[in-house]
């Protein structure tokens, strides 16, 4: 493919033209939360959140424990991050700084699918509005940073190790992985690998059929200090095997994904820093409706093959210091996606609902960070030019007349689009000792996805909504736009902290499924007729609507007496349409988490309670069902067995409470102890044990 050729050329160019650079990194502030995976040392009060109970396979559940965050549960390896009511492609999600297109048209491989917990070093969460230098992002941003070898001391190469193993009882899952490396002060080499396998998940009344999973990741990375800078190189391969997705009409058969990234960073001169990168990802994906669940009739047997290639690059110059500077830069991204649906038992039946679809974006940005008296200010502006197109859809002679006619109609339609977006963000803060007020005002945008724009065939491909509705795209979709207002403060005393925040987001041209026409249920169009033959006489089409999201969240904690401490988070978010009387789909209910911990020098024991409110403010358009509130308890602790060796143990859902998570999908797998169409329950009582060894 052209993209594969281009990435090879680009990597060669980076290696050939790299100047002498020095390693630098921007300081974090209260707008950027850094959450690290479990370390082998005890907890310090001044860390944001270093110790987190997260035993699931993906980073999404780990991230969901932070204020304002939630987990959209579409399967063990398909969980999506919700941030203050927004999820999916509306969040700027990256792994090791790399943004990429997912391979599944239903987002069975969201970005955090590629961040196994065994490999995570830390997660960087941009609160509210992500910096414009990271790219266009409608909501906030999340960057999962995987383990890597670090530069060491001068002299010979020294070994580095960071590996862990885990067992979890609720699904009899095992996970093992980590990093081994060699490094001195000039070079670093490392290899990462992980392997996970789990069975069906159990809940207090039975098991959720077809929820087993398996996944393997392996890769290598290197860094080289050259003069005043560092060159970095990275390759990673992920092979996801058969994994169940009961909220969808199909399950994962495989994902085969490659990641490559090269970069350099450092000082060209005094107060002049250069950062550059080029990266590539390639996804190959298969899913079907008969391997992981009871097979349907021969005529209804379906399998789908998809691919997604992403090429990206960026370059920026920073004039000034880390704290006070002007930064200018440019970046681009090119995506090539395809989607074929077929019946493997009938060779003449195949069709391409998304055929050789492409999107591209080229952008430029400028940021300034300065002090205005006691106020620290960061102002950013970016402009992006977008383009999208798709080819004439192909289909086989066994395709019925209805879908074939829709393909011919789409072939004669306008299949190209271009547009311009403008993002801006102003962030203000002031340090008054224990209290730091913060204020953000931002204008953020998102270009429609290829599925939202070009999906001409009525299918359940919806980017992970998993609401059971059939959708079609709209080629005339406008760019989403949002105004964000956010205010709060950080309070840090000697033995306590609190970080409350309130926000309001006005959404214009928000992309939402709406009834296909003004007579839903009346089969007076070809789209409705084809959709009805697939089981849904009231399909939805993606359209621009007006909406709003507002809410508040807080993280807090205090040292009580001696080694006893209390920590907690609480979140509330409300999302609704402004053009009609309806609510936005899949908005997390109000919730609070409280943890009481006893921390000794080498061990800790924590009791945790999670309270989730009922959610009756649901979307009628999406046919969303309301949910009840619940209260669950967890118990967990750790023991530092010796320097570098840590043991974690615990029990989740301690009292075996039956509950249903509002953000969970609806069951589509008949081979389960859950009724078809019922919302999937939360996990039952689950014990876990994890051992981690670090040596640097």
C-alpha positions in Angstrom: 0.0 0.0 0.0 1.0 3.6 -0.5 0.9 4.3 3.2 3.2 1.4 4.0 5.7 2.7 1.4 5.5 6.2 2.8 6.1 5.1 6.3 9.3 3.2 5.3 10.5 6.3 3.5 9.7 8.6 6.4 11.5 6.4 9.0 14.5 6.3 6.8 14.4 10.1 6.5 14.2 10.5 10.3 17.3 8.3 10.8 19.2 10.0 8.1 18.5 13.7 8.9 18.3 13.7 12.7 20.3 16.5 14.3 22.0 16.6 17.7 19.3 16.9 20.3 18.8 17.0 24.0 16.1 15.2 26.0 13.5 17.6 27.5 10.0 17.3 28.8 7.2 19.7 29.8 6.4 20.1 33.4 2.9 19.0 34.4 0.3 21.0 36.3 -3.1 20.6 37.8 -4.6 20.4 34.3 -2.7 17.2 33.6 -3.1 14.3 36.0 -0.4 11.6 35.9 -1.6 8.3 37.3 1.0 5.6 37.6 0.6 1.8 37.8 1.4 0.1 41.1 5.0 0.7 42.3 7.1 -1.3 44.7 7.3 1.5 47.2 4.7 2.8 49.7 2.2 5.6 48.9 3.2 9.2 49.5 0.5 11.8 50.1 1.8 14.3 47.5 1.4 11.9 44.6 -1.8 12.3 42.6 -2.9 8.7 42.6 -0.2 6.1 42.6 -2.0 3.1 44.0 -5.1 2.0 42.1 -7.2 -1.2 42.2 -7.5 -2.2 38.6 -7.4 -5.9 37.8 -9.1 -5.9 34.4 -7.0 -6.4 31.3 -7.3 -2.9 29.8 -6.2 0.6 30.8 -9.8 1.8 30.3 -10.9 0.4 33.7 -7.8 1.8 35.3 -8.5 5.3 33.9 -12.2 5.1 34.8 -11.3 5.3 38.5 -10.2 9.0 38.2 -12.6 11.9 38.8 -14.9 12.7 35.8 -14.0 9.4 34.1 -16.1 6.2 33.5 -15.9 2.9 31.7 -18.1 2.1 28.7 -18.0 -1.7 28.9 -18.3 -3.3 25.5 -16.3 -6.4 26.3 -13.2 -7.5 28.3 -10.9 -6.0 25.7 -13.2 -3.4 24.2 -13.8 -1.0 27.0 -14.0 2.7 26.1 -13.0 5.7 28.2 -15.8 8.2 29.0 -14.6 11.6 30.1 -17.2 13.9 31.5 -20.0 12.5 29.2 -17.9 12.1 26.0 -16.4 8.9 24.7 -15.1 7.2 21.6 -13.3 9.4 19.0 -14.4 12.5 20.9 -11.6 11.9 23.4 -8.0 12.4 22.2 -6.7 9.0 23.0 -3.0 8.0 22.5 -0.6 5.3 23.4 3.0 6.4 23.8 2.0 9.7 22.3 0.7 8.0 19.1 -2.8 8.7 17.8 -4.2 6.1 15.4 -7.4 4.8 13.8 -9.0 1.7 15.3 -9.6 -1.2 13.0 -13.2 -2.1 14.0 -16.2 -0.1 12.6 -17.8 -0.7 16.0 -14.6 0.2 17.9 -14.0 -3.3 19.2 -10.4 -2.1 19.5 -10.6 1.3 21.1 -7.2 2.9 21.8 -6.9 1.5 25.3 -7.3 -2.0 23.8 -3.6 -1.5 22.9 -2.5 -0.7 26.5 -2.5 -3.9 28.6 -2.3 -3.2 32.3 0.9 -5.3 32.6 2.7 -2.9 30.3 1.5 0.5 31.6 4.0 2.7 33.3 1.7 5.7 33.7 -1.4 7.4 32.3 -1.4 11.2 31.5 -4.9 12.7 31.7 -5.6 16.2 30.3 -8.5 17.6 32.2 -11.3 19.2 30.2 -9.4 20.4 27.2 -6.3 18.7 25.7 -3.5 21.0 24.7 -3.6 22.1 21.0 -0.1 20.7 20.5 -1.5 17.2 21.0 -3.8 17.5 18.0 -7.5 18.3 17.6 -9.6 16.8 20.4 -13.2 17.5 21.2 -13.0 16.5 24.8 -10.0 16.0 27.0 -7.0 13.8 26.3 -5.5 10.5 27.6 -2.0 9.2 26.9 -1.1 5.7 28.1 2.7 5.5 28.4 4.0 2.0 28.3 7.1 0.7 30.1 10.5 1.5 28.6 14.1 1.2 29.5 15.5 4.4 31.0 18.9 5.9 30.6 21.2 4.8 33.5 24.6 5.7 34.8 27.8 6.1 32.9 29.8 3.0 32.0 28.8 -0.5 31.0 25.3 -1.4 30.1 23.2 -2.3 33.2 20.1 -4.5 33.2 16.6 -3.2 34.0 13.6 -5.4 34.8 9.9 -4.6 35.4 7.6 -7.6 35.1 4.4 -8.7 36.8 2.1 -11.7 36.9 -1.6 -11.8 38.0 -4.5 -14.2 38.5 -8.1 -13.1 38.8 -10.9 -15.5 39.9 -14.0 -14.0 38.4 -13.0 -15.1 34.9 -10.1 -17.4 35.8 -7.8 -15.0 33.9 -4.1 -14.9 34.0 -1.8 -12.1 32.8 1.9 -11.8 32.6 4.1 -9.2 31.1 6.6 -6.4 31.5 9.9 -5.0 30.2 13.6 -6.0 30.3 16.3 -3.8 29.1 19.9 -2.7 29.1 21.0 1.0 29.5 23.8 3.4 30.4 24.0 7.1 30.1 24.3 7.0 26.3 22.1 4.2 25.0 19.1 2.3 26.2 17.6 -0.9 24.7 14.4 -2.6 25.8 11.9 -5.3 25.0 8.3 -5.6 26.2 5.9 -8.5 26.1 2.6 -9.5 27.7 0.2 -12.4 27.5 -3.4 -12.6 28.8 -6.1 -15.2 28.7 -9.5 -15.3 30.4 -12.6 -17.4 30.5 -16.3 -16.3 30.6 -17.0 -13.7 33.3 -19.1 -14.7 36.2 -21.8 -12.7 38.0 -23.8 -13.5 41.1 -26.6 -15.3 39.1 -24.5 -17.1 36.5 -22.0 -16.4 33.8 -21.9 -14.0 30.9 -21.4 -16.3 27.9 -18.9 -15.6 25.2 -16.8 -13.1 27.2 -13.5 -15.1 27.2 -10.5 -13.3 25.7 -6.8 -13.7 24.8 -4.2 -11.2 23.8 -0.4 -11.1 23.2 1.9 -8.0 22.8 5.6 -7.9 22.1 7.9 -5.2 20.9 11.3 -3.5 21.1 12.5 0.1 21.7 15.7 2.0 21.8 17.1 5.4 22.6 20.4 7.0 21.7 22.0 10.2 23.2 23.7 12.0 20.3 25.5 15.1 21.3 22.9 17.2 23.0 19.9 15.1 22.2 18.1 11.8 22.0 16.8 9.7 19.1 14.1 7.2 20.0 12.8 4.2 18.0 9.9 1.8 18.8 8.2 -1.2 17.3 5.3 -3.1 18.8 3.1 -5.9 17.6 -0.3 -6.9 19.1 -2.2 -10.2 18.4 -5.6 -10.3 19.9 -7.2 -13.7 19.6 -10.8 -14.9 20.0 -12.6 -12.5 22.4 -16.3 -12.1 23.2 -18.3 -8.9 22.7 -21.9 -9.7 23.8 -23.1 -6.1 23.3 -22.4 -6.4 19.6 -23.8 -8.6 16.8 -20.3 -10.1 16.3 -17.3 -11.1 18.4 -13.5 -10.6 17.9 -11.8 -13.4 15.9 -8.5 -11.5 15.7 -6.7 -8.2 15.6 -3.2 -8.2 14.1 -1.8 -4.7 14.7 1.7 -3.2 14.1 3.0 0.1 15.6 6.1 1.9 14.6 7.3 5.2 15.9 10.5 7.2 15.5 11.2 10.6 17.2 13.8 13.0 18.4 13.8 15.8 21.0 16.3 18.2 22.2 18.0 21.6 22.1 19.3 23.0 18.9 20.5 26.1 20.7 20.0 27.9 24.0 16.3 28.2 24.6 15.5 26.5 21.3 14.1 23.0 21.5 13.0 20.8 18.6 10.5 17.9 18.8 9.7 15.6 15.9 8.1 12.3 15.3 6.8 10.0 12.5 4.6 7.0 13.2 2.6 4.3 11.6 0.0 1.8 12.7 -1.7 -1.0 10.7 -4.7 -3.0 11.9 -6.1 -6.2 10.4 -9.3 -7.4 12.0 -11.9 -10.2 11.6 -15.1 -10.7 13.5 -18.1 -13.0 13.1 -21.4 -14.1 14.7 -20.9 -17.9 14.9 -17.5 -18.8 16.6 -18.0 -17.3 20.1 -21.8 -17.8 20.3 -24.5 -20.1 19.0 -24.4 -20.1 15.2 -27.4 -18.6 13.4 -29.1 -20.0 10.3 -26.9 -20.4 7.3 -28.5 -17.4 5.5 -27.8 -15.2 8.6 -24.1 -16.3 9.0 -21.9 -13.2 8.8 -18.2 -12.5 9.0 -16.4 -9.2 8.5 -12.8 -8.3 7.6 -11.6 -4.8 8.1 -8.3 -2.9 8.0 -7.1 0.5 9.1 -3.7 2.1 8.3 -2.7 5.4 9.9 0.3 7.5 9.1 1.2 10.5 11.2 4.0 13.0 11.7 4.7 16.1 13.6 7.3 18.8 14.1 7.5 21.7 16.6 9.9 24.3 17.9 9.9 25.7 21.4 11.4 29.1 22.0 12.2 29.7 25.7 12.2 27.5 28.8 9.9 24.8 29.8 7.8 27.2 31.9 7.9 30.3 29.7 7.9 29.8 26.0 6.3 30.1 22.6 5.8 26.9 20.7 4.9 26.6 17.0 4.5 23.4 15.0 2.7 21.4 12.4 1.4 17.8 12.1 -0.5 15.6 9.7 -2.4 12.3 9.8 -3.6 10.1 6.9 -6.0 7.2 7.5 -7.0 4.4 5.1 -9.9 2.1 6.2 -12.0 -0.7 4.6 -14.8 -2.9 5.8 -16.1 -6.1 4.0 -19.2 -8.0 5.2 -19.7 -11.5 3.8 -21.2 -15.0 4.4 -18.4 -17.5 4.5 -20.9 -20.3 3.6 -22.0 -18.4 0.5 -19.1 -17.2 -1.6 -21.3 -14.9 -3.8 -22.5 -12.9 -0.9 -20.0 -10.1 0.0 -20.4 -6.4 0.2 -18.2 -3.4 1.2 -20.1 -1.0 3.5 -17.0 1.1 3.7 -14.8 0.7 0.7 -11.3 2.1 0.5 -12.3 5.1 2.6 -9.6 7.7 3.3 -9.3 10.7 5.5 -6.4 13.2 5.9 -5.6 16.1 8.1 -2.9 18.7 8.1 -2.6 21.2 10.9 -0.6 24.0 12.3 -0.6 25.3 15.9 1.0 27.9 18.1 1.1 28.0 21.9 2.4 30.6 24.4 3.1 30.1 28.1 3.7 33.2 30.1 3.3 34.9 33.5 0.9 37.8 33.9 1.7 39.0 37.4 0.7 36.2 39.7 -1.3 34.4 36.9 0.3 31.7 34.8 -1.3 31.6 31.4 -1.2 29.2 28.5 -2.9 30.2 25.2 -3.0 27.8 22.2 -4.5 28.0 18.7 -4.6 25.5 16.0 -6.0 25.3 12.5 -6.6 22.0 10.6 -7.6 21.2 7.1 -9.5 18.0 6.7 -10.4 15.8 3.7 -12.3 12.6 3.3 -13.3 10.3 0.4 -14.4 6.8 -0.4 -14.5 4.6 -3.5 -17.4 3.1 -5.3 -18.6 0.2 -3.1 -18.1 -3.4 -4.4 -20.5 -6.3 -3.9 -21.0 -9.8 -5.1 -23.8 -11.3 -7.3 -25.4 -13.0 -4.2 -26.3 -9.7 -2.6 -30.1 -9.0 -2.7 -31.5 -6.3 -4.8 -32.2 -3.8 -2.0 -28.6 -3.5 -0.8 -27.3 -3.7 -4.4 -29.5 -0.7 -5.3 -28.3 1.3 -2.3 -24.7 0.6 -3.4 -25.4 1.9 -6.9 -27.1 5.0 -5.6 -24.1 5.7 -3.3 -21.8 5.2 -6.2 -23.4 8.1 -8.0 -23.4 10.4 -5.0 -20.8 12.9 -3.9 -18.1 10.8 -2.1 -15.6 13.6 -1.2 -15.6 16.2 1.5 -13.2 18.8 2.9 -13.4 21.3 5.7 -11.5 23.5 8.1 -11.5 23.4 11.9 -10.2 25.9 14.4 -9.3 25.0 18.0 -8.3 27.3 20.8 -7.6 27.0 24.5 -6.9 29.5 27.3 -5.8 28.1 30.6 -5.1 30.3 33.6 -3.8 29.4 37.1 -2.4 31.3 40.1 -0.3 29.9 42.9 -1.4 31.2 46.3 0.5 28.7 48.4 -1.9 26.0 49.5 -4.6 27.1 47.0 -4.2 27.2 43.2 -7.3 28.5 41.3 -7.7 27.3 37.7 -9.8 28.4 34.8 -10.1 27.1 31.3 -11.9 28.5 28.2 -11.7 26.5 25.0 -13.2 26.1 21.6 -12.8 22.5 20.4 -13.8 20.6 17.2 -14.0 17.1 15.8 -14.4 16.1 12.1 -16.9 13.3 11.5 -15.5 9.8 11.3 -15.5 7.9 8.0 -18.3 5.6 9.4 -20.5 8.6 10.4 -20.0 10.2 6.9 -19.8 7.3 4.4 -21.6 4.3 5.9 -24.3 3.9 3.2 -25.4 0.4 4.1 -27.8 0.1 7.1 -25.7 -1.9 9.7 -25.0 -1.8 13.4 -21.6 -0.2 12.8 -21.8 2.9 15.0 -18.3 3.4 16.5 -19.1 1.5 19.6 -22.5 2.9 20.7 -23.8 -0.7 21.1 -27.4 0.5 21.4 -28.8 -2.2 19.1 -29.9 0.3 16.5 -29.0 0.2 12.8 -27.3 3.3 11.4 -26.4 4.9 8.1 -24.1 7.8 7.6 -24.6 11.3 6.2 -22.1 12.6 3.6 -23.2 16.2 4.4 -22.2 16.1 8.1 -20.6 19.3 9.5 -17.7 19.5 11.9 -18.6 19.2 15.6 -17.9 22.3 17.6 -17.9 22.9 21.4 -17.3 25.8 23.8 -15.9 24.7 27.1 -15.9 26.6 30.4 -14.1 25.1 33.3 -13.3 26.4 36.8 -11.9 24.9 40.0 -9.0 25.0 42.3 -6.3 22.7 43.9 -5.9 22.8 47.6 -2.9 21.1 49.0 -2.2 21.3 52.7 0.4 19.4 54.7 -1.9 16.4 55.4 -4.8 16.9 53.0 -5.8 17.8 49.5 -8.9 18.6 47.4 -9.3 19.3 43.7 -12.9 20.3 42.9 -13.9 21.4 39.4 -17.1 22.5 37.6 -17.6 22.7 33.8 -20.0 23.5 31.1 -19.7 22.3 27.4 -22.0 23.8 24.7 -22.1 21.4 21.8 -23.0 22.7 18.3 -23.4 20.3 15.3 -23.0 17.4 17.7 -23.3 14.1 15.7 -26.1 12.0 17.0 -28.3 9.3 15.6 -31.8 10.6 14.6 -34.8 8.9 13.0 -34.0 8.3 9.3 -37.0 10.4 8.1 -40.1 12.1 9.5 -42.1 8.8 9.3 -40.2 6.3 11.4 -41.6 2.8 11.2 -43.1 3.5 7.8 -41.1 1.6 5.1 -41.3 4.4 2.5 -37.5 4.5 1.6 -35.0 1.9 0.3 -32.9 2.4 3.4 -35.7 1.6 5.8 -36.7 -1.4 3.7 -33.2 -2.9 3.8 -32.9 -2.1 7.5 -36.2 -3.8 8.2 -35.0 -6.9 6.5 -32.1 -6.9 9.0 -34.4 -6.6 12.0 -34.8 -2.9 12.5 -37.7 -1.0 10.9 -36.7 2.3 12.5 -33.0 2.9 11.5 -31.1 6.0 12.6 -28.9 8.2 10.6 -26.0 10.3 11.8 -27.0 14.0 11.9 -25.9 17.3 13.4 -27.8 18.3 16.5 -27.3 20.8 19.4 -26.6 19.6 22.9 -24.9 20.5 26.2 -23.0 18.7 28.9 -22.3 20.1 32.4 -21.2 18.7 35.7 -18.6 18.7 38.5 -16.0 16.3 39.9 -13.6 16.2 42.8 -10.6 14.3 44.1 -9.8 14.6 47.8 -7.9 13.0 50.6 -6.5 13.4 54.1 -4.1 11.8 56.5 -6.3 11.0 59.6 -4.2 9.7 62.5 -0.9 7.8 62.3 -0.8 5.6 59.2 -4.6 5.9 58.5 -5.7 7.9 55.5 -8.9 8.6 53.6 -9.1 9.2 49.8 -12.0 9.7 47.5 -13.4 10.9 44.2 -16.9 12.0 43.2 -18.3 12.8 39.8 -21.6 14.2 38.4 -22.3 14.8 34.7 -25.5 15.8 32.8 -25.9 15.5 29.0 -29.0 16.6 27.0 -30.1 17.8 23.7 -30.8 21.5 23.1 -32.8 21.1 20.0 -35.4 18.6 21.3 -36.4 17.4 24.7 -34.1 14.3 25.1 -31.0 13.2 26.9 -27.7 12.2 25.4 -27.0 8.5 25.2 -24.8 6.6 27.7 -24.1 9.3 30.3 -22.5 8.0 33.5 -24.7 8.3 36.6 -23.5 10.3 39.6 -21.0 8.3 41.6 -18.5 8.5 44.5 -15.6 6.3 45.6 -14.2 6.4 49.2 -11.1 4.5 50.4 -9.9 4.1 53.9 -6.3 2.9 54.0 -3.9 1.8 56.8 -0.3 2.3 55.5 2.6 0.8 57.3 6.2 1.0 56.1 6.1 -2.0 53.9 2.4 -3.0 53.7 -1.0 -1.4 53.3 -4.6 -2.5 53.7 -7.5 -0.6 52.0 -11.2 -0.9 52.3 -13.1 0.8 49.5 -16.8 1.6 48.9 -18.3 2.6 45.5 -21.7 4.2 45.4 -23.4 4.7 42.1 -26.7 6.6 41.7 -29.7 5.5 39.5 -29.8 6.9 36.0 -33.2 7.8 34.7 -32.1 10.6 32.4 -31.8 8.4 29.4 -31.9 8.8 25.6 -35.3 8.1 24.1 -33.8 8.4 20.6 -31.4 5.6 21.3 -33.9 3.4 23.1 -31.8 3.6 26.2 -33.0 1.8 29.4 -32.8 3.4 32.8 -30.7 1.8 35.6 -30.8 1.4 39.4 -28.2 2.6 41.8 -25.9 0.3 43.8 -23.3 0.1 46.4 -20.3 -2.3 46.3 -17.2 -2.8 48.5 -13.6 -3.8 47.8 -10.8 -4.9 50.0 -7.2 -4.9 48.9 -3.7 -4.5 50.1 0.0 -4.9 49.3 3.2 -6.1 50.9 6.7 -4.9 49.9 8.4 -8.3 50.4 11.8 -6.8 49.8 13.3 -4.0 47.7 11.8 -4.3 44.2 9.4 -7.1 45.0 5.7 -6.4 45.7 2.7 -8.6 46.3 -0.9 -7.3 45.8 -4.0 -9.2 46.9 -7.6 -8.3 47.2 -11.3 -9.0 46.7 -13.5 -7.0 44.4 -17.3 -6.9 45.0 -16.6 -8.3 48.5 -20.2 -9.2 49.3 -21.1 -10.6 45.9 -23.6 -7.8 45.1 -25.7 -8.2 41.9 -25.7 -4.9 40.1 -26.0 -3.6 36.6 -23.6 -0.8 35.3 -25.5 1.8 33.4 -22.7 2.1 30.8 -22.6 -1.6 30.0 -24.0 -2.8 26.7 -27.0 -5.0 26.0 -26.6 -8.7 25.6 -26.7 -10.1 22.0 -25.3 -13.6 22.8 -28.0 -16.3 23.3 -25.4 -18.7 24.8 -25.5 -16.9 28.2 -27.3 -16.8 31.5 -28.5 -13.3 30.6 -31.7 -12.7 28.6 -31.2 -11.3 25.1 -31.6 -7.6 25.1 -30.9 -7.3 28.8 -28.2 -4.9 30.0 -25.0 -6.8 31.0 -24.4 -7.1 34.8 -21.3 -6.2 36.7 -18.8 -8.8 37.8 -19.4 -11.0 40.8 -17.1 -11.5 43.8 -13.5 -11.8 42.5 -10.2 -12.4 44.3 -6.9 -11.5 42.7 -3.2 -11.8 43.4 -0.4 -10.0 41.6 3.3 -10.1 42.0 5.6 -7.4 40.5 9.4 -7.3 40.3 11.3 -4.2 39.5 15.1 -3.7 39.2 16.7 -0.6 37.9 
